[in-house]
């Protein structure tokens, strides 16, 4: 079996809020690049990547060029293909190359699992056939307190037992303002729901320690604080992690596998979060997962639940899957949620098929 052809498209996907219908900004769209890799035996693997921003045309071209270089290769030899793609001037270990590699690598794993007649989560380890998930993207910092409470209750009514909100509010909020936001969300959902909170790198370490302590002392009970300061300030992150009783999660902004070694060795976080695109695909994600397991740290996903549910479910230390539904509209069917858990598909590969109507509607 050989790779015979490839096809790439740029799509503009609505960045709305399908979970609670409470978007920060109506009409905002996110550019993504999708890939189809086809084999001479009739199998098709799909990959998705994003974060190109103003360089999305460059990202599209990079995916196209890397995918074209796989034509004629054996899709079962994924590490050999990655090594080939990295030779020469490939743009280094981060940036556009890594984002493009993620799409190619994911499509190759989709093909490999299909060829072996296994869903990807089983092929990667198959630790469990369902995994906890948390609602994400509905409780954003741009909402008013009333809007946030309303959205939280909607998520509760939909059966979510875990959900994520945000601090680092717009403007120049005081620590009391920040505390108030998580308190009003907690009041809306009650004490038994796991509540995460994302800072998106917007605090200095001393701010994170100060506000994190206030939140803990107020009894809000956060399941984790996420990306509290600049992602590569490993020492600063470690200060925060050591100072707070609340677990600190981080890693979604980390590129490739080597920086994760530095982050984990520095004990910068309690929970390792890995983004599929920025790490470089399924192959690299699973390598970071192995590092985290060796240090007795749980691992969690960032966006793309339709793909990452396979990876988290494969790992014995997989904690939960971020249910960020931005791209679910691209597929005919995606994993179902039952009692706060994502149920793993039993079909070979990723178990995903593009919805051709959606692809046509969102094409850039």
N, C-alpha and C positions, 0 to 999 in steps of 0.2 A: 504494500500500500504506500502511495506517495501523495504528497500535496500536489494538486493539479491546478488550482486557480484560487484567486482571492478577490474580494470585493470590499471596498471601504466607502462609508458614507458619513457625512456630518449632519447631525440632527440638532434642532433647537427644541428642547423639551421644556414644557411649562414647569416652572419652579413654584407650583402652587402648594396647597396643603390639603391633600386628599383625606387626611385623618380627621381633622376638626374644622376644615373650611375656614381657617383663620390666618390667611397669608399676611406677611408683613407688608408686601408690595404686590398688588394685583398686576398680572401680566408679565411678570419677570420670567425670563427664560434662561436655561442653562445649555450651553453648547456641549455636545458629546460626540465622540467618534465611535462608530460601530464597525465591526469586522466580521466577514464571513470567510472562513477557510474551507475549501472543498477538496476532497480527495478523489483519486481515480476509481475508488470503489463506491463512490456515491455518498459518503458521509460528509456532513457539514458541521463544523465547529464554529461557535460564535464567541466574540470577545467585545468588550466595551471599555472605553477609557474616557477620561475627562480631565478638567483643570487646565485646559489649554488657554482659556480666557481670550485675550487679544491675539494669542498665537495659535488659535485653533486651526487655522489653515496650515500652519507649520506642523502641528500635531497630526492632522489628517495625512499630510504628505509623508511624515515619518512612519505612521502605521502602514501606509501603502507601500513604502519602500522596504520596510522590514518584512512585511507579509510576502511581498514579491520574492524576497530572497529565500523564503522557505519552499518555494515551488520546486518540486523534484526531490524534496527531502522526505525521510521516513518520519511521520508524525509521532511514532512511538518513542523516538530518540530525542526527547525534549531537551535534555541537558546539552546534547551535541548541537542542536539547533541554536540554543541560547549562546553557546560558545562561538558559533559561527557568526551570529549577529553582533557579537561584541568585538569581533576582530576589526582592526583598522580604526579609522576616526569615527567612532560611533557616538561621540558627544559626551563621553564620561559616564559616571555612575548615577547621575541624577538628571532632572529636567526632562526635556522632551523625549530623549531616548528611553528613559525608564517608563514613562507614561505609555509610549508606543509599544514597548516590549510587553507591558502588562496585557494589552489586548491580544497580542499574538500568542503569548504563553497560555492565557486562559482558553483561547480557541483550540490550542493544541491539546490541552487537558480534556476539553469537551470531546474532541475526536478520539483521544485515547480511551476514555471511559466508554464511549459508544462502541468502539471496536472490540472492547473486552466484555461488552454486555452488562456493565455495572453502572449504577448511579455514582457520580463523582465522590460523594461522601463515603460510600462503601470502599471505593478504590483507595481513598486516602487514609482509611483507618476504620471508619464506620463505628465510632464509639457509641453513638446513640442515634435513634431515628426521629427524635424531636428535640428541640432546644429552646430554652426561654428566649423571649424577644421583648424589646422595649420600644414604645412609641417615641419617635424622634421627629423634630421639625415642626411641631405644632405649638410648642410653648416657647416661642422666640422672644428675645429681649425687647423687640420693638412693639410688642403688644402692651396695652394698658393692663393694670391689675385685674380689672373686671373681665377683659377679654381673655387673659391668661386663665382665670378661674373657670370661665365658661368652657374654654377649650379643654382644660383638664377634666372637667366633668363629662364632656363628650367622650374623651378617651376612656374614662372609667366605664361609661355606659357601653362602650364597644368591647369591653372585656379585658383591656390591658391591665396587667398587674405590675408593670414596670413602665416608667416614662421619664423623659429628660426635659428639663427646663434650662434656662440660661440666666447667668448674672453678667456683670460688667455691662450695666444698663447704658442706654444712650445718654449723651450729655456729660455732666460732671456729678455723678451720683455720690452720695456719702455712703459710708459703710452701713448706716442705718437704712438707707434706701435699698441697698443690695439685700440686706437681711429681710426687709419687708417683702420683697418679691418672692423669695423662696417660702416665706411663711404663708403668704396668701395662697400659693399653689398647694402647699401641704394642707392647709385648712380645707381646700376644695376636695382633696382626695383621701383624707384620713390618714391614720398612722401606719396602716399595714401595706401600703403600696410602696414599692421600691422607687425612690426618686433620685435621679442623677442630675448633675448640674454642670453645664459646659461654660467655660470662660473664654475659649477661643484665643488663648495666648495674650489676653488684654490686661493682665495685672503684672506688677512687679512682684518678686518673691515676698517682700515684706507686706505688701497688700494682701497677697494670698494667705499668708499666715494670720494676719489680723482679722480679715473677714471670715476666713475659714474657722477660726476659733470662735468668733461671735455666733456663727451659724450653729456650730456644735453645741455651745453653751446654751443657746436658745432652744435646744431640743428638736431641731428640724429633722434630724436623722437622715442625712444624705447617704445614699448608697455609694456614690463616689463624686469627687470634684475632678473635672476633666480639663486638661490643657490649661493649667492655671497661669503659666508664663511661657516665655519663648521656648520653642520646642528643643533647641540645641543648647540651652543653658542647663546642662546636666547637673552642675553643682547647685544652681539655684533651685531646680526642681527637687533635688535631694533634700535641701534645707526645708522646703515646704512639706515634703512627704514625712520627714522625721519629726516635724513640729506638730502635725495635725493627727488627731485620732481618726478623722475621716479618710478613707482610702483615696489616693490620688491616681487617676488614670491619665495616660498620655501615649503618644506615638503616632497619631494619625497624620502629622505633618512631617514625619521622618521619611527620608528617601533611601531606598536600598536597605541591605541587611547590616552592613558594618556599623552605621550609627546606632542601630538597636543594641549592638554589643556594648557600645560605650554607655548608652542609657541604662541598660540592665546592670552592667558591672558597677555603675555609680549608685545603684539603688535609687534611681531618680523617681520611679513610679512603683505603685503597688499593683497596678493592673496595666497590662500591655495592650494597647490598641493599635491595630495595623490596618492601613488603608491599602486596598488591592492595587490601585493604580500607582501610587507613589512608591510602593515597595517593589513593583515590577512583575506582578502576576502571582498565580497560584504557587509556582515553584518557590519563589522567594518568601511568600507569606508563610508557607509551611516550615521553612527554615527558621524564620523568626519565632514561630510557634514552638519549635523544638528548643530554641534558646531559652524562651520564657519558661518552659516546663523544667528545664535543667536548673533554673533558679527558683523553682516552686512559686511561679507567678501565673495567675490566670491570664487568659488571652481573650480579647473581644474584637469585634469587627467595626468597620466604619463604612457607612452607606452600602449600597448594592446588596441588600439582604437576599435577593433572589439568587445570587451567586455565593455570597459569603456564608450563607447558612450551611452549605456543604462543608466548608472548611472548619467552622466552629464545631459542627457536629462530629467531625472526624477526630477532634482532639479531646483527650480525657480532661484537660484543664480549660476547655472552652466554657466561658461563663455565660454569655448572652449575646444575642444578635441585635444590632441596631436596625430597627424597622423604619428606614428612611425611604418612603415610597416614591421618590422622584421619578424613577425609571420603570416602575412596574407596568405603566401603560404601554410600554414597547412590546410586551409579550402577550401571547394568546392566553397563557395561564401561568400563575406563579404559586409558590408554596402557600398553603392555607394556614391560618392561625386557629388553633383550638386551645381554649383554656390558658391563654397567655403563652403558648408555645407554637413555634413554626414546625410544621410537619414536613419531613423530608420526602422528596419525590422518589418514586421507585423506578422511574424510567431511566434508561442508560444516559450517561453524560450529565450535563447540567439540567436536563429535563425542561429546557426552555426553547421556545420557537418564537421568532419575531412575528408580531402582528403586522401583516403587510399594509393594512390600512393606516396604522399608526406611523409606520416608517415613511409612507408616502406623505402623510399629513405634516410630519415634523421635519421633513427634509429641508436642509438649509439652501 
